[in-house]
Amino acid sequence: MKKMTMMQHFAELRRRVLWTVGFFVLTFGLGWLVAPYIQEFLTSPLIAVWDDAQMLYTGITDGLMITLSLALLVAIMLTIPFALYQTWAFVAPGLHQNERRFVLPIFILSPLLFITGAAFAFYALFPTVFRFFMNLNEMAPVPAIIMPAVRDYLGFAIGLLKVFGIAFQLPLVMVLLNRIGVLSRDSAVKMRRYAIVIIAVVAAILTPPDVVSQILLALPMWALFEISILFMKKTDA
């Protein structure tokens, strides 16, 4: 294969960066168009457990800011896989065959694990947590009108989706540390009891202050920890 000069490398990098920026702009426009549907989708778990649901716009610019934030979210979520592909296409020609086998799964599995974690939060966690909060609010000792602010709700919901998406990266991180020689399988097995405690603490910090949501984050993380051990290389005898 013909070697590229430094200037050719810079030109190639510039071309891929411009492609990524252009893709971001395009997906931002797409996000702007579909923002109302995304807002409806994200609020559906709350609406499903709430009779006579009404949500509150607290400011005249709320509609604009919500649309902007959702469009930006769409652009980022769609651009990240595209940017990873562009990065892979740029660095792959300079990698050895064994290095390609090591790096390519990371680019593929990381977005998939994030989506899996976010989907788990949306379909398993949200209905339970929102039903818990609505029941708690309805049991208030004084008469109350339940009308959460749309921006607060979306910030809360999207924050939880991000937390679960990042938490589901655990197997990838552990297997990566194992492959580069930082974390052995024996060490991971020995630290299991400490890992359970750490996972419980992390779940308590990252989730709302109710036991159900903490358990729904801690149990998958524990399962992912155990699954990660299965994919780690055994220590040579």
Residue pairs with C-beta under 8 A, 6 or more apart in sequence:
1 93
4 12
12 90
13 90
16 86
16 87
16 89
16 90
17 86
19 86
20 79
20 82
20 83
20 86
23 78
23 79
23 82
24 75
24 76
24 79
25 75
27 74
27 75
27 78
27 79
28 71
28 72
28 74
28 75
29 71
30 74
30 75
30 78
31 38
31 70
31 71
31 72
31 73
31 74
31 75
31 78
32 67
32 71
34 74
35 66
35 67
35 70
35 71
35 74
36 67
38 70
38 73
38 74
39 66
39 70
39 150
39 154
42 154
42 157
42 158
43 55
43 150
43 153
43 154
43 157
45 122
45 126
45 127
45 130
45 157
46 53
46 126
46 130
46 134
46 148
46 153
47 53
48 127
49 127
49 130
49 131
49 134
50 130
50 134
50 146
54 147
55 147
55 148
55 149
55 150
55 153
56 147
56 148
56 149
56 150
57 63
57 149
57 150
58 149
58 151
62 150
62 151
65 151
66 150
66 151
66 154
69 154
70 154
73 158
80 111
81 111
84 107
84 110
84 111
85 107
87 107
88 103
88 104
88 107
91 103
92 100
92 103
92 104
95 103
102 179
106 172
106 176
109 172
110 169
110 172
113 165
113 168
113 169
113 171
113 172
114 165
114 166
114 168
114 169
115 165
116 168
117 164
117 165
117 166
117 167
117 168
117 169
117 220
118 161
118 162
118 164
118 165
120 164
120 168
120 220
121 160
121 161
121 163
121 164
121 165
122 161
124 216
125 160
125 164
125 213
125 216
125 217
126 157
126 160
128 212
128 213
128 216
129 208
129 210
129 212
129 213
129 216
132 210
132 212
132 213
133 208
133 210
134 146
137 144
137 146
138 146
160 207
160 208
163 206
163 207
163 217
164 217
167 202
167 206
167 217
167 220
167 221
167 224
168 220
168 224
170 221
170 224
170 225
170 228
171 224
171 225
171 227
171 228
171 231
174 183
174 188
174 225
174 228
174 229
174 232
175 228
175 231
175 232
177 183
178 184
178 185
178 188
178 232
178 233
179 233
183 232
184 232
184 235
185 229
185 232
185 233
185 234
185 235
186 235
188 195
188 225
188 228
188 229
188 232
189 229
192 225
195 222
195 225
196 222
199 218
199 221
199 222
199 225
200 214
200 218
202 217
202 218
202 221
203 214
203 215
203 217
203 218
203 221
204 214
206 217
207 213
207 214
207 216
207 217
